[in-house]
Amino acid sequence: MTDLLKISELFNIQYGNSLELINLEQTSCNDETAIPYVSRTANNNGVSAFVKGNTDIKKNPAHTLSVAVSGSVLETFYQPLKYYTGFHILILSPKRETSVVEMLFYAHCIKHNKFKYSYGRQANKTLKNIEIPSKIPNNLKNHLKVFFKQQLNNISNNTSNQAVINKKTSLNINTWQSFKLTNLFEIKGSKTTSLLQLQEHGKGEFPYVTTQATNNGIAGFYDFNTEDGNVLTVDSAVVGYCSYQELAFSASDHVEKLIPKFKMNKFTAMFFVTILNLEKYRYNYGRKCSQNRMKTTNIKLPEKDGKPDFEFMENYIKSLQYSVSI
């Protein structure tokens, strides 16, 4: 059993810059002077913009954790680069030599305390007292090391920050046509697996997909699966969040599957994920994204000869920057 320690025993804690984005000059992430601007958002590793570096403003050190202590309370991210922050962000610098894998583990542990907080209960005074494991369990550490190394190899084998194809593909949605979702996908429910059951199987390589609208819907990895991969999953409990599951997985309640009736790859899948997530405004707690509603849904897509233009969809995603990382 791993001992628990207070965050303040493992990390030095200090406030970030508390800068307002409106007072900074925004720029492209490709700009050589670009600095990530980390805010209280729960998305995109906490980065809400890139700004030009300013010699008068001290950057927060790389290899630290950024923690939102209000707003999206306890959203915690590993920051590999020097960065600026908005208001109510605390910076956690490790007191001992800590690997990237360990930092990612601690970010996950801290984030798991979110249930204790809300928009009305901030964590600026209590963060230091939250208890987290003193070290990462060896079996999990070894698994994460292998996974992390594989990801680095995948990135290094491609041209950094470039698209899979160099040809720019533009969108003209005025020419798109409407297609019935059921003509493209078989819409089915997934088998509900409880967290208790997964804990009995232990940690592993298969995602556990839930109704959360972050982290691709994944709430952990376990040595158990019930569903085949290469499908889209949709949350039918809240707002219809859609994600792509490349691997075999297990699922919580209210996770629906969209099984393609065409040859789908990860690029066409990401095109559909984007389109379907644009439909989320139609749903809420009182109007669920149920199977029945999805079966009556039409979506607009690029068209060729009266059929969805899957080749265009694939090439468009491939032409986007960072598509090498998909």
Stockholm file with secondary structure:
# STOCKHOLM 1.0

chainA/1-326         MTDLLKISELFNIQYGNSLELINLEQTSCNDETAIPYVSRTANNNGVSAFVKGNTDIKKNPAHTLSVAVSGSVLETFYQPLKYYTGFHILILSPKRETSVVEMLFYAHCIKHNKFKYSYGRQANKTLKNIEIPSKIPNNLKNHLKVFFKQQLNNISNNTSNQAVINKKTSLNINTWQSFKLTNLFEIKGSKTTSLLQLQEHGKGEFPYVTTQATNNGIAGFYDFNTEDGNVLTVDSAVVGYCSYQELAFSASDHVEKLIPKFKMNKFTAMFFVTILNLEKYRYNYGRKCSQNRMKTTNIKLPEKDGKPDFEFMENYIKSLQYSVSI
#=GR chainA/1-326 SS CCCEEEHHHHEEEEECCCCCGGGSCBCCTTSTTEEEEECSCSSGGGEEEEEECCTTSCCBCSSEEEEECSSSTTCEEEECSCBEECTTEEEEEESSCCCHHHHHHHHHHHHTTGGGCBTTBCCTTTGGGCEEESSCCHHHHHHHHHHHHHHHHHHHTSCTTCCSSCSCCCCCGGGCEEEEHHHHEEEEECCBCCHHHHHHHCEEEEEEECSCSSGGGEEEEESCCCBCSSEEEEETTTTCCEEEECSCBEECTTEEEEEESSCCCHHHHHHHHHHHHTTGGGCBTTBCCCHHHHTTCEEEECEETTEECHHHHHHHHHHSTTGGGC
#=GC SS_cons         CCCEEEHHHHEEEEECCCCCGGGSCBCCTTSTTEEEEECSCSSGGGEEEEEECCTTSCCBCSSEEEEECSSSTTCEEEECSCBEECTTEEEEEESSCCCHHHHHHHHHHHHTTGGGCBTTBCCTTTGGGCEEESSCCHHHHHHHHHHHHHHHHHHHTSCTTCCSSCSCCCCCGGGCEEEEHHHHEEEEECCBCCHHHHHHHCEEEEEEECSCSSGGGEEEEESCCCBCSSEEEEETTTTCCEEEECSCBEECTTEEEEEESSCCCHHHHHHHHHHHHTTGGGCBTTBCCCHHHHTTCEEEECEETTEECHHHHHHHHHHSTTGGGC
//
